[in-house]
Amino acid sequence: MNPLAIDFCGLKLNTPIMLLSGCVGFGHEYTRVEGFSHADVGGVCLKGTTLEPRLGNAPHRVYETPAGMLNAIGLQNPGARYVVDEILPTLDFSETRYIANISGSSVEEYAEVAKIFDDSAIDAMEINISCPNVKEGGVAFGNDPDMSARVVEACRANTSKPLITKLSPNQTDIAENARRCIEAGTDGLAVINTLMGMAIDIEQRRPVIGNNQGGLSGPAIKPVALLKVHQVYQATKGHNIPIIGQGGITTAEDALEFLIAGATTVGVGTALFYEPLACQTINHGILDYLQRHGLNSVGELVGSLSLNG
């Protein structure tokens, strides 16, 4: 029996590690790394996909910050139909689980993208509700529980595949948003998406990022992400909704913290940019921890946190 195996939204995963959307393209980029094995990851979240092709934002799109990275790629992608017709057939679905990341600028676009992926081999869909709603003045869907629920409900009506809603930390009450998304039909949650941030070129007195602001990821956001996972788990554990815990995970110790806080699986993203084989090290560290503590499976760790006081 594989002690790292875990069930997530009905999907059997080899390990609790998910490769995060945007960090490994559409699945092929990471497999070119010498030493990579699909056995090291439970699933791969593909790059964010919209209904029509997008060129993305003007440069600079990526900027390294202390203990993190800012990015504002702008959802560059070839469009949902191309991904389904041309990219998915080139992936080996016997090796790992592949999860589509769907995005849109309106509720109707989300629904249409979900419908296109429903008629494909994809294992599940992750809903990126951090996109701006063009009909509501650019407010991100994920920062308003009502809008978040509307997106999930529209996607649910267009697919029978597992839905995972990716929650934004840039909102007042992430636990309430999680509850609304569950009521609307999500099967799982991804906690958290990036924090919004900025970097300034002091000589030019202009933002470094072409889009002025970008999403902050990496170790700098780990304490925030860990707290959000704990809050969402406490608010939703009665619903038996699995969580992908993500935000600054680079080591086995990081991953273990997220599992103990309530995450069923853990997402690795920014760490891959400077240590492409980080997943191997994380898996070995988790196995060592299980052996040292006499645990038979990683599932025994999920939500095992004992609070002080």
C-alpha positions as CSV (number, residue, x, y, z in Angstrom):
1,M,0.0,0.0,0.0
2,N,1.3,3.4,-1.0
3,P,1.2,5.6,2.2
4,L,1.3,8.8,0.0
5,A,-1.8,7.9,-2.0
6,I,-4.8,10.1,-1.4
7,D,-8.4,10.5,-2.7
8,F,-9.3,13.9,-3.9
9,C,-12.8,14.6,-5.3
10,G,-13.0,10.9,-6.2
11,L,-9.7,11.0,-8.0
12,K,-7.0,8.5,-6.8
13,L,-3.7,10.3,-6.6
14,N,-0.3,8.7,-6.2
15,T,1.0,11.5,-3.9
16,P,-0.6,14.5,-2.3
17,I,1.4,16.9,-4.5
18,M,-0.3,18.9,-7.2
19,L,1.6,21.0,-9.7
20,L,0.0,24.4,-9.8
21,S,-1.6,26.1,-12.8
22,G,0.7,28.5,-14.7
23,C,3.9,26.9,-13.4
24,V,4.1,23.9,-15.8
25,G,2.3,25.2,-18.9
26,F,0.0,22.6,-20.4
27,G,1.9,19.6,-19.0
28,H,4.8,19.2,-21.4
29,E,7.2,21.8,-20.1
30,Y,7.8,20.0,-16.8
31,T,8.4,16.6,-18.4
32,R,11.4,17.9,-20.2
33,V,13.3,18.2,-16.8
34,E,15.9,15.5,-16.5
35,G,15.0,13.3,-13.6
36,F,11.2,14.1,-13.6
37,S,8.8,11.3,-12.9
38,H,5.0,11.5,-13.0
39,A,5.2,9.2,-10.0
40,D,6.3,12.2,-8.0
41,V,3.0,14.1,-8.4
42,G,-0.6,13.3,-7.9
43,G,-2.0,15.7,-10.4
44,V,-1.1,18.6,-12.8
45,C,-3.2,21.8,-13.0
46,L,-2.9,23.0,-16.6
47,K,-2.4,26.7,-17.5
48,G,-5.4,29.0,-17.2
49,T,-7.6,28.8,-20.2
50,T,-10.3,31.2,-21.6
51,L,-12.9,30.8,-24.3
52,E,-10.9,32.7,-26.9
53,P,-7.1,32.9,-27.4
54,R,-5.3,35.6,-25.4
55,L,-1.9,37.2,-25.9
56,G,-1.6,38.2,-22.2
57,N,-0.2,41.3,-20.6
58,A,2.7,43.6,-21.8
59,P,6.1,42.9,-20.2
60,H,7.5,42.8,-17.7
61,R,5.4,39.9,-16.6
62,V,7.6,38.4,-13.9
63,Y,9.7,40.0,-11.2
64,E,11.6,38.4,-8.3
65,T,11.0,39.8,-4.9
66,P,12.4,38.9,-1.5
67,A,11.3,35.4,-0.7
68,G,8.8,35.4,-3.6
69,M,7.8,36.3,-7.1
70,L,5.4,38.8,-8.7
71,N,3.7,37.7,-11.9
72,A,1.1,39.2,-14.3
73,I,1.1,36.9,-17.3
74,G,-2.5,37.9,-18.2
75,L,-3.8,34.4,-19.0
76,Q,-1.9,34.0,-22.3
77,N,-3.4,30.8,-23.8
78,P,-4.6,29.4,-27.2
79,G,-8.3,29.1,-26.2
80,A,-10.3,26.3,-24.8
81,R,-11.2,24.6,-28.0
82,Y,-7.5,24.4,-29.1
83,V,-6.5,22.9,-25.7
84,V,-9.2,20.2,-26.0
85,D,-8.6,19.4,-29.6
86,E,-4.8,19.8,-29.9
87,I,-3.2,19.6,-26.5
88,L,-5.1,17.1,-24.4
89,P,-4.7,14.3,-27.0
90,T,-0.9,14.6,-26.6
91,L,-1.0,14.0,-22.8
92,D,-0.8,10.5,-21.3
93,F,-3.7,10.3,-18.8
94,S,-2.4,7.0,-17.5
95,E,0.5,8.7,-15.9
96,T,-1.2,11.3,-13.7
97,R,-4.4,13.3,-13.3
98,Y,-4.8,16.4,-15.4
99,I,-7.0,19.3,-14.2
100,A,-8.1,22.1,-16.5
101,N,-7.9,25.7,-15.1
102,I,-10.9,27.7,-16.5
103,S,-11.1,31.4,-16.5
104,G,-13.4,34.1,-17.9
105,S,-14.4,37.7,-17.9
106,S,-18.1,36.9,-17.5
107,V,-20.3,34.2,-15.9
108,E,-21.3,33.1,-19.4
109,E,-17.7,32.7,-20.5
110,Y,-16.9,30.5,-17.5
111,A,-19.9,28.4,-18.3
112,E,-19.0,27.9,-21.9
113,V,-15.4,27.0,-21.1
114,A,-16.7,24.4,-18.6
115,K,-19.0,23.0,-21.3
116,I,-16.1,22.6,-23.7
117,F,-13.9,20.8,-21.2
118,D,-16.8,18.6,-20.1
119,D,-16.6,16.9,-23.4
120,S,-12.9,16.0,-23.0
121,A,-10.6,13.6,-21.3
122,I,-9.8,16.1,-18.5
123,D,-10.1,14.6,-15.0
124,A,-11.4,17.7,-13.2
125,M,-11.7,21.5,-13.6
126,E,-10.2,24.2,-11.4
127,I,-12.2,27.5,-11.5
128,N,-10.0,30.6,-11.3
129,I,-12.4,33.1,-9.8
130,S,-9.7,35.7,-9.4
131,C,-10.5,37.1,-12.9
132,P,-12.0,40.6,-13.3
133,N,-15.7,40.7,-14.1
134,V,-15.9,43.1,-17.1
135,K,-19.6,43.6,-16.6
136,E,-19.1,44.8,-13.0
137,G,-16.4,47.3,-13.4
138,G,-13.5,44.9,-13.2
139,V,-14.1,43.6,-9.7
140,A,-12.7,40.1,-9.3
141,F,-15.3,37.4,-9.2
142,G,-13.4,35.8,-6.2
143,N,-13.7,38.9,-4.0
144,D,-17.5,38.9,-3.9
145,P,-19.2,35.7,-2.5
146,D,-22.3,36.3,-4.6
147,M,-20.3,36.5,-7.8
148,S,-18.2,33.5,-6.8
149,A,-21.3,31.5,-6.2
150,R,-22.8,32.5,-9.6
151,V,-19.6,31.4,-11.4
152,V,-19.6,28.0,-9.6
153,E,-23.3,27.5,-10.2
154,A,-22.9,28.2,-13.9
155,C,-20.0,25.8,-14.3
156,R,-21.8,23.1,-12.3
157,A,-24.7,23.3,-14.7
158,N,-22.4,22.6,-17.6
159,T,-20.3,19.7,-16.3
160,S,-20.5,16.5,-14.3
161,K,-16.7,16.5,-13.8
162,P,-15.3,17.4,-10.4
163,L,-15.1,21.2,-9.8
164,I,-12.4,22.8,-7.7
165,T,-12.8,26.5,-6.8
166,K,-9.6,28.5,-6.4
167,L,-10.2,31.0,-3.6
168,S,-8.6,34.4,-3.5
169,P,-7.0,35.7,-0.3
170,N,-7.8,39.3,-1.4
171,Q,-11.2,39.4,0.2
172,T,-12.8,40.1,3.6
173,D,-14.1,36.6,4.6
174,I,-12.6,33.6,2.7
175,A,-14.5,31.1,4.9
176,E,-17.9,32.7,3.9
177,N,-16.8,32.6,0.2
178,A,-15.9,28.9,0.6
179,R,-19.3,28.1,2.1
180,R,-21.1,29.9,-0.7
181,C,-19.1,28.0,-3.3
182,I,-19.9,24.7,-1.7
183,E,-23.6,25.6,-1.7
184,A,-23.3,26.4,-5.4
185,G,-21.9,23.0,-6.2
186,T,-18.1,22.9,-5.9
187,D,-16.5,19.6,-5.1
188,G,-13.2,20.9,-3.8
189,L,-11.4,24.1,-3.0
190,A,-7.9,25.4,-3.7
191,V,-6.6,27.7,-1.0
192,I,-5.1,30.2,-1.8
193,N,-4.5,32.1,-5.0
194,T,-1.8,34.8,-5.1
195,L,-1.8,37.9,-3.0
196,M,-1.8,41.2,-5.0
197,G,1.5,43.1,-4.9
198,M,3.6,45.7,-6.6
199,A,7.3,46.5,-7.3
200,I,8.6,50.0,-8.3
201,D,11.6,50.9,-10.4
202,I,12.9,53.9,-8.3
203,E,15.0,55.3,-11.1
204,Q,12.1,55.4,-13.6
205,R,9.5,55.9,-10.9
206,R,7.3,53.4,-12.6
207,P,5.9,50.0,-11.7
208,V,8.2,47.2,-12.8
209,I,5.3,45.0,-13.9
210,G,3.8,46.1,-17.2
211,N,0.3,45.5,-15.7
212,N,1.3,47.8,-12.7
213,Q,0.4,45.1,-10.2
214,G,0.8,41.3,-10.1
215,G,0.2,38.2,-8.0
216,L,2.7,37.5,-5.3
217,S,3.6,33.9,-4.7
218,G,6.5,32.0,-3.0
219,P,7.6,31.5,0.6
220,A,6.7,35.1,1.5
221,I,3.0,34.3,1.4
222,K,3.2,30.9,3.2
223,P,2.0,32.1,6.7
224,V,-1.0,33.8,5.1
225,A,-1.9,30.8,3.0
226,L,-1.5,28.4,6.0
227,L,-3.9,30.5,8.1
228,K,-6.5,30.7,5.2
229,V,-6.3,26.9,4.8
230,H,-7.0,26.5,8.5
231,Q,-9.9,29.0,8.4
232,V,-11.5,27.3,5.4
233,Y,-11.0,23.8,6.8
234,Q,-12.6,24.8,10.1
235,A,-15.6,26.4,8.3
236,T,-16.2,23.6,5.9
237,K,-15.0,20.3,7.5
238,G,-18.6,19.2,8.1
239,H,-19.2,19.2,4.3
240,N,-16.3,16.8,3.6
241,I,-14.9,19.1,0.9
242,P,-11.2,18.5,0.1
243,I,-8.7,21.3,-0.1
244,I,-5.6,21.9,-2.2
245,G,-3.4,23.8,0.2
246,Q,-1.0,26.1,-1.6
247,G,1.2,29.2,-1.2
248,G,4.9,29.1,-0.6
249,I,5.4,25.4,-0.2
250,T,9.1,24.5,-0.9
251,T,9.9,21.7,1.6
252,A,8.4,18.6,3.2
253,E,8.0,20.6,6.4
254,D,5.9,23.2,4.5
255,A,3.7,20.5,3.0
256,L,3.2,18.8,6.3
257,E,2.1,22.1,7.9
258,F,-0.6,22.5,5.3
259,L,-1.8,18.9,5.6
260,I,-2.0,19.2,9.4
261,A,-3.9,22.5,9.0
262,G,-6.6,20.7,6.9
263,A,-5.4,20.4,3.3
264,T,-6.0,17.1,1.6
265,T,-3.4,17.8,-1.0
266,V,-0.7,20.4,-1.4
267,G,0.2,22.6,-4.4
268,V,3.8,23.3,-5.5
269,G,4.4,26.1,-8.0
270,T,7.0,28.9,-7.5
271,A,9.5,26.4,-5.9
272,L,9.7,24.7,-9.3
273,F,11.4,27.7,-10.9
274,Y,14.5,27.3,-8.8
275,E,14.3,23.6,-7.8
276,P,12.5,21.7,-10.6
277,L,12.8,18.4,-8.7
278,A,11.5,19.7,-5.4
279,C,8.6,17.2,-5.5
280,Q,10.9,14.3,-5.0
281,T,12.4,15.8,-1.9
282,I,9.0,16.7,-0.5
283,N,7.7,13.2,-1.0
284,H,10.7,11.7,0.7
285,G,10.3,14.0,3.6
286,I,6.6,13.2,4.0
287,L,7.4,9.5,4.0
288,D,10.1,9.9,6.6
289,Y,7.6,11.8,8.8
290,L,5.0,9.1,8.5
291,Q,7.5,6.4,9.4
292,R,8.8,8.4,12.4
293,H,5.3,9.0,13.8
294,G,4.0,5.5,13.1
295,L,1.4,6.7,10.6
296,N,0.1,4.4,7.8
297,S,-1.1,7.1,5.3
298,V,-0.9,10.8,4.6
299,G,-4.6,10.9,5.1
300,E,-4.2,10.5,8.8
301,L,-2.5,13.9,8.9
302,V,-5.2,15.9,7.3
303,G,-6.8,18.3,9.8
304,S,-4.9,16.8,12.7
305,L,-4.0,20.2,14.2
306,S,-4.5,20.7,17.9
307,L,-5.0,24.3,18.8
308,N,-3.5,26.0,21.9
309,G,-5.6,26.9,24.8
